[in-house]
Amino acid sequence: MSLISVAFASLRRSRALPAARILSFAIPVAAAIGVLGGADPVEAATPTQRERLEAPVKAVADQRLTVDTPQGSAMLPVYADHRVDKAAPDVTRVFVVIHGTLRNADAYYASGLKVVEKAGAAGKGTMVVAPQFLTRADTRAFSLPAQTLAWTQEGWKGGEAARQPGPISSFTALDALLAHFSDRSLYPALSTVVVIGHSAGAQLLQRYAVAGHEGDALERAGIAVRYVVANPSSYLYFDDERPDGQAIAGGTCPGATEWKYGLQSAPPYVASQDVRDLETRYVARHVVYLLGQADTNPYTHFIDRSCAAMAQGPYRLARGLAYFDYLKKRHPDDLAQQVVEVPGVGHDGLGMFTSACGLAVLFGQALPPSCPVVAGTAPDLRAAGQ
């Protein structure tokens, strides 16, 4: 057995999985959801796959959100089932659904609507929003105005600066979107934002949950925020520890500690912040890692097989469990997060979020006994018996 295989076999054996759990903390307003089985980084792409990833999108969102920054003003395309420039007094919950690597926000938006429909009465008052992070190939194909934000194919996933109209981070664009929902003249009844991502969308979301600003501002305004990170290909570590420590100790994979796998060479949005503050804030944020128990294929769905990603584990489920174990060891008393596993589901975003486990997480309901949970270490989670 490899070092990674031994580590994960041990981890799986050691976990206690209580029969039933209740999510004890409030669900946030709109999670960034990568609902479909979105692809991950192009490191693993064949020439045919790369051509598909770099091709222009087939549709562009029909609404625009203004993003005002010191670097200038820009426009972010968004799908939403309410006008974003009109008051929505009936909205009590927002789902922010973040697309995957194909930038097909239309498909993710439609999937978000399906999640709300399947929830029945629990979905009442839920607004679905899907921002779209375009590339220059997209803006050219649709002759979009010069103020439309566009990144590189990989850049938007890691908070890097846009290529047009100015050097605006994709994290800054998400800040603007979340800040929009703090406007009580538009959303007087809003109480929860859930930001959800699957696959590549979850990669963006996990890094944003570490470095983003506006989630805390919403919390201070009385709006609960939760981040639902589902089946990403990799995670952001805070130091040099990895499940496969030889990749770093032996010097064979210097990229394992660089952004977006580590904090070295991080983009300005992240590098301008104190590293210690980033980790302290992150472990206090309400993050749920939703992991498919069958997401164990080390080759499918564009999984990142770079040495930096492989140092985190052989496949997505193993990487997610190892990352949470890493956080628990670093924070034995204050990790306000948890893992929820989804039995019988692999790398399928819609299957994840429409499962009984997924719906319970998204809508803040009691988890069925069939949903294995790995609890965080914060006192409220331990007191709830999670």
Secondary structure, DSSP 4 states (H G I P E B T S, - for coil): --HHHHHHHHHHHH----S-EE--SPPPBB-----S-----GGG--HHHHHHHHSPPS---SEEEEEEETTEEEEEEEEESS-TTS--TT--EEEEEE--TT--HHHHHHHHHHHHHHHGGGGTTEEEEEE---BHHHHHHTT--TTB-BB-TTGGGGTPBPSBSS--BHHHHHHHHHHHTT-TTT-TT--EEEEEEETHHHHHHHHHHHH-SHHHHHHHTT-EEEEEEES-S----SSS--SSTHHHHTSS-GGGGBTTTSSBT--HHHHTS-HHHHHHHHHHS-EEEEEETT---SSSTT---SHHHHTT-SSHHHHHHHHHHHHHHH-TTT---EEEEETT--S-HHHHHTSHHHHHHHHTPEEPTTS-EEE-SSHHHHHTT-
